[in-house]
Amino acid sequence: MAGPAFRAAAVRVRTPATSANLGPGFDAFGLALGLYDDVVVRVAESGLHIDIAGEGADTLPRTEDHLLVRALRTAFDVLGGQPRGLEVVCANRIPHGRGLGSSSAAICAGITAARAVTIGGAERLDDAALLELATEIEGHPDNAAACLLGGFTLAWTDRGAARAVRMEPAAGVVPVVFVPATPLLTETARGLLPRTVPHADAAANAGRAALLVEALTRRPELLFAATEDRLHQEYRAPAMRDSAALVSRLRQDGVPAVISGAGPTVLALAEEGTADKVARLAGEGWAANRLSLDATGTCVLPLAGQGAVPAAGSRAAG
């Protein structure tokens, strides 16, 4: 069987930051945020050339070990074959190692760009397969689903296959992120989780997670109660004491605050009228950013100046 043909033109892919868990929705919920990485990929005659600007410019490899390149290569294998060469330009704005989905953004950018530069790529790798591939590389679907689909997502696996549904967040919900200077490896945070938890804690989280769907999509006034967690944040607190303390202080002030993903970033779900005030509550040592909610997810942006094309066109994947 002949290998795939590739487009001569470069493609530009934009991927949003994401926040997973959102308190009680451990490894299930994700929220797409208005902070973006941009990647331009072009098939070349030979070799691999990588330029990186912004986050990770001084630390990320410019070799096949780069996560985005590994995602590209994995997707090209699924699509039927590797191009002779690649040119990759990254403009990174999502902080690394802070619980804002930078790894998922790189993975989703890589597999989406591979599909976009492959003629007939969308037929060979549809939206459901795109999510499954991102999950296979990442290890779990929560960030990947939100990154690909945008909005508020619920992701799960069924017989080993990744599935997700997208929901529309309620108007007026404003995410505020508090990013510390020091990163935290996801593996470190996961290593602190116990093998079992008390039944009462599991039951409480199930109720809060169900409530969070209602709160985030229709009744934001319930967000404070809906973001209570007993499954992971307390266990991970020793690895991010300042983040845990900030969550506690914000919640004492009535702010729905959680650890973003595996941390150490803190996410607050504020209201339009109070978001600026909430952003000032952390004090020194935190980069507080009021963000928008991303509604589109991963997009292909042709360099010719045409409009954005969502990478995953459906509201559900799987």
N, C-alpha and C positions, 0 to 999 in steps of 0.2 A: 504494500500500500504506500502510495506517495505521501510524503510529509506535507504539512500545511504550507500555504503561501502567506506571505506577510505584506502588510501595507508599507509603502515607502514613507508615508508621512508620520511624523511624531504624534503621539497622543499625550494629553495632559489629564491627569486624574487627581481629583480633590477628595480627601477623606476627612471626616470630622473626628474630633476627640469624643470619647465616650466615658460615661460613668456607669459602672456595673454595681449590682447588688441593691443599691438605693436603700440600704438598711436591711429589711427582712427578706428581700428577694435574692438570697444567696445563690450565685451561679445561674440565675434565671432572668432577672430584670436588667435592662440596659437603657440608657438615655443618651441620645446624640446631642452634642454640644456645639455651639457656634465658634469653634476654634479649629483651624484646618492645617493639614499638611498638603502640599502640592508636589506632584511628581510628573516629570516629563520623560517619556520612554520612546526611543527610536531604535528600530532594527538597523544595525550597521553591517558593513561588509565583513568585519572580523573583530575579535577581541571584546573586552569589557572595559568601559570607561564610566566612572561614577564621579559626579560632583555633588557636594553636600553643603548647604548653607543653613544657618540657624541651629536649632537644637541638635546636638550630637556631631556637629561639624568637626570638632577636635578629637572625638573619641570613636566614632563609628568606622568600621572597616570599609575600605574601598575595593573590596574583593568579593569573591563568590560567597564569603561568609556573611555578607550583609543580609539581614533578614528579608528586606524587600527583594533582593536578587534571588534569594532562596525561594521566595514565594513565586516570583516570575518563573524560575526554572521548573518548579513543581507544576505550575499551571501549563507551561509549554509542553511538558511531558503528557499531561492529560489531553491537551489539544492536538497531540500527534507528532511533535518534534520540536527541536531547538533551533532558533535562528543562528546564523553564522556569527553574529556579533550584536552587542547591545550598547547603547548609550543611555545613561540614566542620570537625571538631574533632580535632586531633592531639595525642596524648600520646606524645612521642618519648623513648625511652630508649637506642636504639642510637646509638653515637657516629658522627658524620659524618666521611667522609674518612679512615677508619682501617682499611679492609679488613674490615669486619664486615657488609657487605651492606646498608647503610642505603638505598641507591638501589633495590635489589631489593625491600626491605621496603615502600618507598613505592609502587613499581609494582604489586606483588602486592596490596597493600591497596586500591589504586585500582581495579584491574580486578575484584577480588573483590567490593568494595562495589558497583560498578556492576551486576554480575550479580545481587547479592543484592537490590538495590532495584528491579530490573526484573522485573515479573511475567512468568514463563516464561523468565527469564534463563538458567537452567541448561540448558534445551533449546536455546536459541540459541547458547550459549557453553559447551560441555562442558569437561571437565577437560583433555583433550588440547589443545583450542583455547586454554584459559586459559594453558597453558605456552607455546604458540606465540606468543600475543600478548605475554606478559611478555618473551619472548626478543626479539621484534621491537622492543620499546621499549628494552630493556636493551642488546641487541647480542650477548649470548652467554648460554647457558642454565645455567651452573654454579650461580650464586647463586640464580637464579630457581627452579630445580628443587628445591633444598634448602628454600627459603623456602616454596614451595607444598606440598611433600610431607612435609617433616620428615625426621628420621633422617639417614642417609648416602646420598647420591645419586650416580649416575653419569649424566651428561647428554651428549648429542651431537646433531648435526644430520644428517639424512638427506634428501638432495635439497632442502635448504633448510628442512626442517621440523624443529622441535625435538623431541627424544625424551628420555626419562629413565626410569631404574629406581630404585626405593627399596630400600635394604637396612637391616636392623636392626643398629645398633652393638652390640658385645659389652657385656655387663653389666660394670660396674666401670671403664669408661673415663670419666675426668673431664676435661673441657676446662678449661684455665686460660688466660685471655687477659691479656696485658700490653699495656695501651693507653697510648701516649705522648701527651703534651700537644699535639703539633703534627700536623696532618693532612697527607695526601699525596694529590694528585689521581691517580686511576687512569690518566689520560692521560699523566701524567708518568712513571709507572712503566712503562707499556707502551712508551713512546717509547725506553726504554733497551734493549729486547730486540733482539737481532740478527736479521737476515733468515734466516740459516742457522746451524746448530750442528753440531759434529762428530758423525759417525755413532756413535761409541762412546758419546757422552753420550746421544743419543737412544735407543740400545739399552739403556743402563743405566736410563734413566727408565722405559722400557716394562716392564722386569722389576720395578722397584720399585713401579710403579703396580699391576701385577698382584698383587704381594705385599701391597700395602696393603689390597686388598679382603679377603684372608684375615685379615690382622692386625687390622683394625678391626671385623670381624664375628665372628671366632671365636678368634683367637689374639693377644691384645694384647701378649704378650711379644715379638712380632716387630715392634712399632710403630717401634722405633728404627731398625732396618734399612730398614723399609718407607717411612719418611718422608725418605729421602735424595733430594736433588734436584740435577740438573745443568742444567736447562733455563732457569730464570728467576731464581732467588734471587740467584745470584752476579752476574748482569748488572744487577740492580736495586739492588744493595747501595750504589752511590754516592749514591743518592737517599735512603737510610735507613741511614746508617752505624751509628747506635746500635742499630737493630733487628737488623741483620746481626750486630753484635757480641754482642747478647744471645742470638740463636739459637746462635751459636758457643759461648758460655759454657755455655748449658744443655745442648747436645749433648756438650760435654766432660764434663759431669756425668752423662751417660747418659740425659738427658731427651729424649724424642721431641719436638723443637721445630721449628717452621716459621714462615715469614712467612704471616700470614693474608691470603688474597686478594692484592691488589696492595700490601698493607702500609698503614701501617707497624706495625700491631699484630702481636705475636708470639703464636702459639698453641702451647701445650704440651698433649700428650695424656697426662695423668698417670693414676695408679691411685688408687683410693679411699683407700688408706692413706698415700699420699705427696703428695696434691694440695695440702694445706695447706703442707707444707714447700716444694714447688715454687713456690707462690705467693710465698714469701718470698725467692726467689733473685734477683730482678731488682734490688733495691735502690731507691734514690731515683730519682724522675723517671718512674716507671711506675705506672699504676693497675692493680694486679693483682686479677683477679676469678676466683674459682672458680665455674664455671657448671655447670648441668645440661645434658644433651642433650635437645633438643626432639624429641618423637616424633610430633607432630601436624601440624606445618606451619601454614599460614595457616588461621585459623578464623573463622567468623562466630558472633558471640556476641549473640544477641537481647537487647535491653535489658530484656525482661520477666523475665530471670533464668533462662531455659532453658539447657540444657547447650550446650557448644561443638559446632559442626558443622564438620568439616573442609571446607575449600574444595575440595580435590581428594580425592575419596573413595577412589581406587584406589591401589594400590602402584606402578603404572607409568603414565606419561603418554605417549601416542603409540602 
